[in-house]
């Protein structure tokens, strides 16, 4: 069983990258990624490829720490 929680409350104050690090330090194995907290990073005018690349980097960052994203919404 993996220990998991949402990063929703964290990304209200910290960046997405910091949320990965904070949850890793807290001992979580997985994260539920809360996209509503990052709505300011994307709109119809934004390049969706850059948006996807940012989240691929977040996934790599989590994997480097032995974590995964088990859910995203």
Secondary structure by P-SEA (a helix, b strand, c coil): cccccccccccccccaaaaaaaaaaacccccccccccccccccccccaaaaaaaaaaaaaaaaaacccccccc
